[in-house]
Amino acid sequence: MSCLTALRAEEMTKPNGVTVRVLKYDGTEYRCWHASVARREDALLVLDAKFEFDVQHDLLGHIKRGTRTVEYYWLDQWYNVFRFLSDDGVTRLYYCNINTPPAIANGVLSYIDLDIDILVQPDLSYQVLDVEEFEANTRRYGYSVEVRRHAHAAVEELISLVESRQFPFEDSVVNNS
């Protein structure tokens, strides 16, 4: 049973709920979770979510169940941004994913993860991650020239947003919950 099937019953009982479904390039499900729609403006969809179980992450360490994230998805962009919050609502870090533009239908937001990530600290220092994984999966899955071009452009755009402190990385966001 996919996590989408498992979450479906829970999703139906929550107003403004959406299931986020992350896929690999070959269509296999990688991750999925439930979130609430905080707001939607044009192509921007902002979700509020909590980790439903403990996760051990190679770089982030132990992420406790209940950790809150604010997730920014642009339906016309090749990236998304997760803002991890501490228990008191202060930004702990941003985790940016390079992916295909997400699609939303029937309460499910889905996208294909393209491996490259950017870790952004509250002081807006950043680190580009998993470029080697992207290169390996380019060979494994046969990422097209267009997909590779969009992925690299998304990295550059995110770096520009961070360095110029534009939404969602502007100072007021960093300092407020």
Backbone as numpy.savetxt, mean C-alpha at the origin, in Angstrom:
# Nx Ny Nz CAx CAy CAz Cx Cy Cz
-9.26 -22.01 0.50 -10.11 -20.84 0.50 -9.22 -19.60 0.50
-9.50 -18.65 -0.37 -8.74 -17.41 -0.42 -9.11 -16.53 0.76
-8.22 -15.60 1.09 -8.55 -14.69 2.19 -9.72 -13.80 1.78
-9.92 -13.59 0.49 -11.07 -12.82 0.02 -12.36 -13.50 0.44
-12.45 -14.81 0.27 -13.64 -15.56 0.66 -13.83 -15.50 2.16
-12.75 -15.64 2.91 -12.82 -15.61 4.37 -13.28 -14.26 4.88
-12.86 -13.17 4.25 -13.21 -11.84 4.71 -14.59 -11.39 4.24
-15.14 -12.03 3.22 -16.38 -11.60 2.61 -17.52 -11.47 3.63
-17.70 -12.47 4.50 -18.79 -12.43 5.48 -18.61 -11.28 6.44
-17.38 -11.06 6.92 -17.10 -9.96 7.84 -17.33 -8.62 7.16
-16.90 -8.51 5.90 -17.03 -7.26 5.15 -18.49 -6.83 5.03
-19.37 -7.79 4.84 -20.78 -7.49 4.63 -21.42 -6.83 5.86
-20.84 -7.05 7.04 -21.43 -6.50 8.26 -20.88 -5.12 8.60
-19.89 -4.62 7.89 -19.27 -3.34 8.19 -19.65 -2.30 7.14
-20.21 -1.15 7.59 -20.52 -0.10 6.62 -19.24 0.53 6.08
-19.26 0.96 4.84 -18.10 1.58 4.19 -16.89 0.66 4.16
-17.12 -0.63 4.23 -16.01 -1.57 4.23 -15.55 -1.92 2.83
-14.28 -2.24 2.73 -13.69 -2.68 1.47 -12.66 -3.73 1.80
-12.52 -4.70 0.94 -11.46 -5.70 1.08 -10.35 -5.32 0.12
-9.14 -5.24 0.65 -7.97 -4.95 -0.18 -7.35 -6.30 -0.54
-7.14 -6.50 -1.82 -6.60 -7.77 -2.31 -5.36 -7.49 -3.15
-4.22 -7.99 -2.69 -2.94 -7.80 -3.37 -2.59 -9.07 -4.12
-2.26 -8.91 -5.38 -1.93 -10.04 -6.24 -0.50 -9.95 -6.73
0.05 -11.08 -7.08 1.31 -11.12 -7.81 0.99 -11.02 -9.30
1.99 -10.82 -10.11 1.79 -10.57 -11.54 1.09 -11.73 -12.24
1.26 -12.96 -11.72 0.60 -14.11 -12.33 -0.83 -14.31 -11.85
-1.33 -13.37 -11.02 -2.71 -13.43 -10.55 -2.90 -14.14 -9.23
-1.85 -14.74 -8.67 -2.01 -15.40 -7.38 -2.16 -14.37 -6.27
-3.00 -14.70 -5.33 -3.25 -13.81 -4.20 -2.04 -13.82 -3.27
-1.61 -12.63 -2.90 -0.42 -12.45 -2.05 -0.84 -12.07 -0.63
-1.73 -11.11 -0.50 -2.23 -10.66 0.79 -3.65 -10.14 0.60
-4.36 -10.06 1.72 -5.66 -9.42 1.68 -6.10 -9.07 3.10
-6.87 -7.98 3.22 -7.33 -7.51 4.53 -8.55 -6.63 4.34
-9.18 -6.34 5.45 -10.38 -5.49 5.45 -9.99 -4.09 5.88
-10.63 -3.09 5.30 -10.38 -1.69 5.66 -11.70 -0.93 5.55
-11.70 0.27 6.09 -12.86 1.15 6.00 -12.50 2.34 5.12
-13.44 2.79 4.32 -13.22 3.95 3.47 -13.30 5.20 4.36
-12.20 5.95 4.44 -12.17 7.19 5.21 -12.64 8.36 4.35
-12.20 8.35 3.07 -12.67 9.39 2.15 -12.31 9.00 0.72
-13.03 9.63 -0.20 -12.75 9.43 -1.62 -12.91 10.77 -2.31
-11.85 11.16 -3.03 -11.85 12.41 -3.79 -11.26 12.12 -5.16
-12.08 12.25 -6.17 -11.64 11.96 -7.54 -10.98 10.59 -7.59
-9.69 10.52 -7.98 -9.01 9.24 -8.10 -8.37 8.77 -6.79
-8.44 9.58 -5.73 -7.83 9.23 -4.44 -8.84 8.51 -3.56
-8.42 7.38 -3.03 -9.20 6.62 -2.07 -8.35 6.46 -0.82
-8.84 6.92 0.33 -8.11 6.81 1.59 -8.84 5.79 2.45
-8.08 4.80 2.90 -8.63 3.74 3.74 -8.02 3.79 5.13
-8.78 3.33 6.09 -8.32 3.19 7.46 -8.36 1.70 7.77
-7.25 1.14 8.25 -7.21 -0.29 8.50 -6.41 -0.60 9.75
-6.63 -1.79 10.28 -5.85 -2.30 11.40 -5.38 -3.70 11.02
-4.13 -4.00 11.39 -3.61 -5.34 11.15 -4.48 -6.33 11.92
-4.95 -7.34 11.22 -5.86 -8.31 11.82 -5.13 -9.43 12.53
-3.82 -9.53 12.33 -3.01 -10.53 13.01 -1.58 -10.03 13.05
-0.77 -10.60 13.94 0.64 -10.23 14.02 1.35 -10.60 12.73
2.27 -9.73 12.30 3.04 -9.97 11.08 4.51 -9.76 11.40
5.35 -10.66 10.93 6.79 -10.49 11.04 7.29 -10.03 9.67
7.84 -8.83 9.61 8.30 -8.23 8.36 9.82 -8.16 8.40
10.46 -8.51 7.28 11.92 -8.52 7.22 12.55 -7.21 7.66
11.99 -6.10 7.24 12.58 -4.80 7.53 11.91 -4.09 8.70
10.61 -4.21 8.81 9.86 -3.47 9.83 9.81 -4.19 11.17
10.22 -5.45 11.17 10.19 -6.22 12.41 8.79 -6.72 12.71
8.48 -6.79 14.00 7.18 -7.32 14.44 6.13 -6.22 14.35
5.09 -6.48 13.58 3.95 -5.57 13.48 2.82 -6.22 14.27
2.43 -5.57 15.36 1.42 -6.13 16.24 0.03 -6.07 15.64
-0.75 -7.09 15.96 -2.17 -7.07 15.63 -2.77 -5.80 16.22
-3.61 -5.12 15.44 -4.22 -3.88 15.90 -3.47 -2.63 15.45
-2.26 -2.80 14.88 -1.53 -1.64 14.37 -2.37 -0.96 13.29
-2.53 0.35 13.43 -3.39 1.10 12.51 -2.58 1.67 11.36
-3.17 1.62 10.17 -2.58 2.25 8.99 -3.63 3.13 8.32
-3.15 4.22 7.74 -3.96 5.02 6.83 -3.36 4.73 5.46
-4.19 4.29 4.54 -3.71 3.82 3.23 -4.23 4.74 2.14
-3.31 5.20 1.31 -3.64 6.13 0.22 -3.50 5.40 -1.10
-4.59 5.30 -1.85 -4.60 4.66 -3.16 -5.08 5.67 -4.19
-4.35 5.76 -5.26 -4.76 6.58 -6.39 -5.13 5.60 -7.50
-6.36 5.68 -8.00 -6.82 4.72 -8.98 -6.17 4.91 -10.34
-5.40 6.00 -10.48 -4.71 6.28 -11.74 -3.19 6.34 -11.58
-2.67 5.82 -10.47 -1.22 5.85 -10.23 -0.67 4.44 -10.03
0.64 4.31 -10.20 1.32 3.04 -10.09 1.98 2.88 -8.72
1.35 3.41 -7.69 1.87 3.28 -6.33 0.75 3.51 -5.33
1.03 3.12 -4.08 0.17 3.47 -2.96 1.07 3.77 -1.78
0.51 4.41 -0.75 1.28 4.81 0.42 0.53 4.37 1.67
1.23 3.67 2.55 0.68 3.28 3.84 1.35 4.13 4.91
0.56 4.77 5.74 1.10 5.54 6.87 0.83 4.72 8.13
1.90 4.20 8.72 1.79 3.42 9.95 1.73 4.37 11.14
0.77 4.14 12.03 0.59 5.00 13.19 0.96 4.27 14.47
1.51 5.01 15.42 1.76 4.45 16.75 0.44 4.45 17.52
0.45 3.86 18.72 -0.77 3.77 19.52 -1.38 5.14 19.81
-0.54 6.18 19.88 -1.06 7.52 20.18 -1.42 8.32 18.91
-1.39 7.66 17.74 -1.81 8.30 16.50 -0.72 9.06 15.76
0.51 9.01 16.26 1.62 9.70 15.60 2.18 8.81 14.49
2.59 9.41 13.40 3.16 8.65 12.28 4.46 7.98 12.69
4.51 6.65 12.54 5.73 5.88 12.80 6.61 5.82 11.56
5.97 5.64 10.41 6.69 5.55 9.14 5.68 5.47 8.03
6.19 5.66 6.81 5.40 5.46 5.59 6.02 4.28 4.85
5.17 3.45 4.28 5.64 2.35 3.46 4.93 2.48 2.12
5.70 2.70 1.07 5.16 2.93 -0.26 5.37 1.69 -1.12
4.33 1.30 -1.81 4.38 0.13 -2.69 4.27 0.57 -4.14
5.08 -0.03 -4.98 4.95 0.16 -6.42 4.05 -0.96 -6.92
3.01 -0.60 -7.65 2.01 -1.57 -8.10 1.27 -1.04 -9.32
0.51 -1.91 -9.93 -0.36 -1.46 -11.01 -1.45 -0.58 -10.41
-2.05 0.31 -11.21 -3.16 1.10 -10.67 -4.25 0.17 -10.14
-4.74 0.44 -8.94 -5.75 -0.45 -8.37 -7.09 -0.31 -9.08
-7.86 -1.38 -8.98 -9.23 -1.38 -9.48 -10.14 -1.66 -8.29
-11.32 -1.07 -8.31 -12.28 -1.33 -7.24 -13.60 -1.74 -7.86
-14.12 -2.86 -7.36 -15.41 -3.37 -7.84 -16.00 -4.26 -6.77
-17.30 -4.12 -6.55 -18.03 -4.97 -5.61 -17.38 -5.04 -4.23
-16.89 -3.89 -3.74 -16.31 -3.84 -2.40 -14.92 -4.41 -2.28
-14.26 -4.64 -3.43 -12.90 -5.18 -3.41 -11.99 -4.24 -4.19
-10.93 -3.79 -3.53 -9.88 -3.01 -4.18 -8.73 -3.97 -4.43
-8.32 -4.12 -5.67 -7.24 -5.07 -5.98 -6.19 -4.40 -6.85
-4.96 -4.89 -6.67 -3.85 -4.41 -7.47 -2.76 -5.46 -7.51
-1.86 -5.30 -8.48 -0.72 -6.22 -8.62 0.51 -5.56 -8.03
1.09 -6.22 -7.05 2.31 -5.74 -6.39 3.49 -5.94 -7.35
4.26 -4.88 -7.53 5.42 -4.94 -8.43 6.74 -4.88 -7.66
6.71 -5.33 -6.42 7.91 -5.64 -5.63 8.64 -4.45 -5.03
8.89 -3.40 -5.78 9.70 -2.29 -5.27 8.90 -1.54 -4.20
9.57 -1.22 -3.11 8.96 -0.47 -2.02 9.87 0.69 -1.64
9.29 1.68 -0.99 10.08 2.79 -0.45 9.66 2.96 1.01
10.64 2.88 1.89 10.42 3.09 3.32 10.77 4.54 3.62
9.81 5.28 4.20 9.99 6.70 4.50 9.83 6.89 6.00
10.84 7.45 6.64 10.81 7.72 8.07 10.04 9.01 8.34
9.62 9.26 9.59 8.89 10.49 9.90 9.67 11.77 9.57
11.01 11.69 9.58 11.80 12.86 9.20 11.94 12.99 7.69
11.26 12.10 6.96 11.20 12.05 5.50 12.49 11.59 4.84
13.40 11.00 5.61 14.50 10.27 4.98 13.88 8.99 4.41
14.46 8.46 3.35 13.84 7.31 2.69 14.89 6.34 2.16
14.38 5.15 1.87 15.21 4.07 1.35 14.39 3.29 0.32
14.92 3.11 -0.88 14.25 2.31 -1.92 14.64 0.85 -1.67
13.64 -0.02 -1.64 13.82 -1.42 -1.28 13.39 -2.37 -2.41
13.95 -3.55 -2.39 13.48 -4.68 -3.20 13.64 -4.50 -4.71
14.60 -3.69 -5.12 14.87 -3.53 -6.55 15.33 -4.86 -7.14
16.10 -5.63 -6.37 16.57 -6.94 -6.84 15.39 -7.90 -7.05
14.41 -7.84 -6.14 13.22 -8.67 -6.28 12.45 -8.29 -7.54
12.37 -6.98 -7.82 11.71 -6.51 -9.04 12.42 -7.08 -10.27
13.74 -7.01 -10.28 14.50 -7.53 -11.43 14.31 -9.03 -11.58
14.32 -9.76 -10.47 14.12 -11.22 -10.52 12.72 -11.55 -11.03
11.72 -10.82 -10.55 10.35 -11.09 -10.99 10.08 -10.58 -12.40
10.88 -9.61 -12.87 10.79 -9.21 -14.27 11.08 -10.42 -15.15
12.11 -11.16 -14.78 12.46 -12.37 -15.52 11.44 -13.50 -15.28
11.07 -13.68 -14.02 10.16 -14.78 -13.65 8.79 -14.63 -14.30
8.20 -13.44 -14.20 6.83 -13.21 -14.69 6.79 -12.58 -16.07
7.93 -12.08 -16.55 7.94 -11.44 -17.86 7.26 -10.08 -17.88
7.60 -9.23 -16.89 7.04 -7.88 -16.87 7.30 -7.23 -18.23
6.29 -6.60 -18.76 6.43 -5.95 -20.06 7.30 -4.69 -19.93
7.74 -4.18 -21.07 8.51 -2.94 -21.10 7.68 -1.82 -20.49
6.39 -1.78 -20.80 5.51 -0.74 -20.26 5.40 -0.83 -18.74
5.25 -2.03 -18.21 5.16 -2.21 -16.76 6.46 -1.75 -16.10
7.58 -2.13 -16.66 8.88 -1.71 -16.08 9.02 -0.19 -16.14
8.62 0.41 -17.24 8.71 1.87 -17.38 7.84 2.56 -16.34
6.60 2.10 -16.18 5.70 2.69 -15.19 6.23 2.51 -13.77
6.79 1.35 -13.48 7.31 1.09 -12.13 8.45 2.04 -11.80
9.38 2.21 -12.72 10.51 3.12 -12.48 10.04 4.57 -12.37
9.07 4.95 -13.19 8.52 6.31 -13.12 7.81 6.53 -11.78
7.13 5.51 -11.27 6.44 5.62 -9.98 7.43 5.83 -8.85
8.58 5.14 -8.91 9.62 5.34 -7.90 10.08 6.79 -7.91
10.37 7.30 -9.10 10.83 8.69 -9.22 9.78 9.68 -8.73
8.51 9.41 -9.05 7.45 10.32 -8.61 7.31 10.31 -7.09
7.36 9.14 -6.49 7.26 9.06 -5.03 8.43 9.77 -4.35
9.63 9.57 -4.87 10.80 10.25 -4.30 10.62 11.76 -4.40
10.11 12.23 -5.51 9.85 13.65 -5.69 8.82 14.16 -4.67
7.75 13.39 -4.44 6.74 13.79 -3.46 7.33 13.87 -2.06
8.17 12.90 -1.71 8.82 12.90 -0.39 9.75 14.10 -0.26
10.63 14.26 -1.24 11.64 15.32 -1.15 11.03 16.72 -1.16
9.90 16.88 -1.83 9.25 18.19 -1.88 8.14 18.32 -0.83
8.01 17.29 0.02 7.04 17.29 1.14 5.61 17.54 0.67
5.26 16.88 -0.42 3.90 16.99 -0.95 3.03 15.87 -0.37
1.73 16.05 -0.49 0.77 15.06 0.00 1.13 13.67 -0.52
1.11 12.68 0.34 0.74 12.67 1.74 1.92 12.84 2.70
2.99 13.41 2.25 4.22 13.54 3.05 4.45 14.94 3.59
3.49 15.84 3.49 3.72 17.22 3.95 3.82 17.24 5.48
4.42 18.29 6.00 4.70 18.38 7.43 3.48 18.22 8.31
2.36 18.77 7.91 1.17 18.67 8.76 0.73 17.23 8.92
0.93 16.41 7.90 0.58 14.99 8.01 1.56 14.29 8.94
2.84 14.58 8.83 3.85 13.94 9.65 3.62 14.22 11.13
3.18 15.42 11.45 3.05 15.83 12.85 1.68 15.59 13.45
0.71 15.20 12.64 -0.64 14.98 13.16 -1.12 13.58 12.85
-2.09 13.14 13.60 -2.65 11.80 13.36 -3.75 11.86 12.34
